[in-house]
Amino acid sequence: MRTFGGEKMMKEIKAYALAKRIKTIRLDVRVQNRPAIVLYERCGYHYVDTVDLGLNLPGLKWFRLFGLILSKS
C-alpha cells in the first residue's frame, strides 16, 4: 500500500510537536478510512476508542481515536 507521503507528513507532525513541547497527539479518523488507520498504526499511534463525534452528517457518525504520547511529564 502506498501512502503518498503520509509517513513523511506524520514524521514532520511529530517533529513539530516535539519542538513545541507538545505532550500528546490525538487523531480522529472515520472508521471507514482504512488506509489512514493503517498509516497511523504504522507510525506508532495507538487506538484509544471509537466514538460518535456528534457531527450529524451522513457517513460521519463513528470515528476511531488514536493517540501518540510524546512526553509523560
Summary of the structure (lengths in Angstrom):
residues: 73
radius of gyration: 13.2
end to end distance: 35.9
largest distance: 39.6
contacts: 155
relative contact order: 0.27
helix: 32%
strand: 30%
